[in-house]
Amino acid sequence: MSIVAEAGDVVTAILSQDPWEMKTAFKTNGMWLFSLILTFVGGFAAVALYRVVPFLERHLERGISVLMYLIIAWIIFSGVVDRFVFSRQVPWSTTIPPYLFMIMAWFGCAYNVKLRTHLSFNEFRMKMARPMQMFALSVDAVLWTGFCWIVVSTTLLIAANSADNFAIVAGTDDMMQWWFIATMPLAFTLMAGRVIGNWMIDWANFRSGDVLIQQAVIGADV
Amino acid sequence: MTDGTLITLISVGVTFLFMMGVPVLLVIFYWVVGCSFVTGLPLLNAGSELLNVFKNGFALLAMPLFILTGDLINQSGIARRLSDFAYSCLGWLRGGLAMAAIGACGLFAAISGSNSATTATIGSMLHPEMVKGGYDERFSAATAAAGGTVGIIIPPSIIFIVYGFLMSLPISDLFIAGIVPGALMVLAMMVACFIICTINGWGILIRLSFIRVLKTAIGAWLGFFAIGLVLWGIYTGKFSPTEAAGVTVGFCIVVGLASFPLNKIMGSDADTPVEDKSVLSMFVVEGFTLFSIPRIVSRSAQITGILAPLIAVSVVMQQQLSDLGAKEVIGGFVMGMGGYYAVLFTSMIIVFFSGMVLESLPVTIILAPILAPIAASVGIDPIHFSVIFLVGASIGFITPPYGLNLYVASGVTGVPYFRLLRYTVPYLAALLGVWILVALVPDLALMLLPNR
């Protein structure tokens, strides 16, 4: 079967909403083609969404990260209070926070892509000629997109596997693990959107003669 | 082409990417991807590990919470009070303000667990005052950078959490083992600072006043309480480190919210000199409003969004290295050096040079699982080795070319990176001295652990 046909099967499996069918289809090579298209289409859709709703452009990933942060802090803090004051503790107080941490980490990662604050050794890049700087920024964009593509592809399969196994979060009665896992491909699709958006800005700056690389400062935007 | 040649080429390629300024996260990830193709390991493995690191990492949750604690104590004004206290104790000495900056780093580190947060907070707070006080701006920036290194040694510490998580060691024991070496690092840097400032005649001396010390100590009571809460909870086993972090966050939020209206009623602000403040007003810090919490958390979320993914890809890299047999190769090399001291110092040299080119988290995640078992096999106590390893990793924060604290200090003070390098040398020497001392005297790390 050709890779295009396999990618078509992936779409059919998703539409069927049957985890077993999805799991089977996601294991084929067609999944790589499908997830590549999904990463790009999702990324461009995110760019379009940010243009239409600038509020989301500023706050989407950051808002999700902050919300997760506060929920984690609250669950752990109240868990300790519960134990000391009421001599009890809800069983999921140590099992749900790690999933929320995962969401916070990857949405936060996407936000840092937007701000270009991921740790890097920029000393040589700052001293490069403009065309070389543009080349380096394009290399970044390609590498980030590849990263997103791989993670979207693999985590979709993991989510389908988890759904097929009816894996439940420990300490809960009916909270499915895949609900949380499915946020990973979403975070990486949004990350792809940030990569595309950044590259478009870089290209515009390159053509207009504006500064291409600026020293990023952590926390400067808050 | 053999697998070894291909992996060497991949390693050279990603090093080139690193030098080109590609983010470290991507450099590590693509090394993993390249090696996966060579070894035939499915990429699904990488994807699932990026998820599992968090899914199975309740202990790791202490990291974001201690980062948030750092931001909360900074915004609430507690950090300022701690630095005021340090200055009132040390301001009568030559270089007192610079020494106070290092002391404040130590106190801040005892509540927060992050080196960069320590450098950023103390650097942005005291750098302008140091420059105003006649210190060279490069020295001032270097002081903030060096002071921040204790951020991950004095408990609580993000990197001890990661180390304990990886090596299945009790994080509370690691925290306690870091207390004395962390204090020694502070002391050694203060001595270095005193010598440099005396030689250059930097700093304006203030009179040592018992009243001022007492007043600022009262002003810093909330900071001391938070330090005591963390240490008591962990030391007595009442909380796990993650819970201690959650409790400290809760404490800081309650204090911040309660202090804001009280401080308004008292009418004092952060800029009022200590002498002009009433003793009563010293009990209350500036605080913050409910509406400013998202802004504070947002900054912490940004830092977590940098560090947590880096931990995840480093774990994947460590697994890849393990599959490639790096443990056996490095192990054979280190063991070939001889017995206890040879293994100890070879490990230290490896950590030191790795710290020069990598961030401390990847250094820890990649090297600790390789070096720690070798150290244990020659009789080095695992907790002692963890402290040696992490003091070395913390020194990496001020060693070029990749010294994270140097970047942070440069960012918050505006002093260009390369210009502050020279002034880190005395601090580096002091820290290396402490490192060797801690390596040679295990009791420095183990004395507070009665069961060891």
Interface residues (C-beta under 8 A of the other chain):
Chain A: R62 S65 V66 Y69 L70 I72 A73 I76 F77 G79 V80 V81 T94 T95 P97 P98 Y99 F101 M102 M104 A105 W106 F107 G108 C109 A110 Y111 N112 L115 T117 H118 L119 S120 F121 N122 E123 F124 R125 M126 A136 V139 D140 L143 W144 G146 F147 I150 V151 S153 T154 T155 L157 I158 I181 M184 Q215 V217 I218 G219 V222
Chain B: L17 F18 M19 M20 G21 V22 P23 V24 L25 L26 F29 Y30 V33 L43 L44 A46 G47 S48 L50 L51 F54 K55 N56 G57 F58 L60 L61 P64 L65 L68 S116 A120 F239 T242 E243 A245 G246 V247 V249 G250 I293 P294 R295 V297 S298 R299 S300 A301 Q302 I303 T304 G305 I306 A308 P309 L310 A312 E359 P401 Y402 L404 V408 G411 V412 Y417 F418
